[in-house]
Amino acid sequence: MSRNNNSWLVRELSFLLLAPFLVLLGVLIYGILFDTWIKDPKFILEFSGYAYGVIIALRFLNWVIKSLSK
């Protein structure tokens, strides 16, 4: 099995793009369920930052678990 070695920067950029997508998906689901639409760009950017922080924390936790299991 060959492993795809992407650069660190490419992975970080993909996670930076994943965070706003997840937030916009949450806004869409919330809007459909409760018929209340959030249109404030500051809200979306702020929660994108929170989502990115959660993604980084989960990646760190995964790294710790992998390093302790060896």
Buried (B, 14 or more C-beta within 10 A) or exposed (E): EEEEEEEEEEEEEEBEEBBBEBBBEBBEEEEEEEEEEBEEEEEBEEBBEEBBEEBEEEEEEEEEEEEEEE
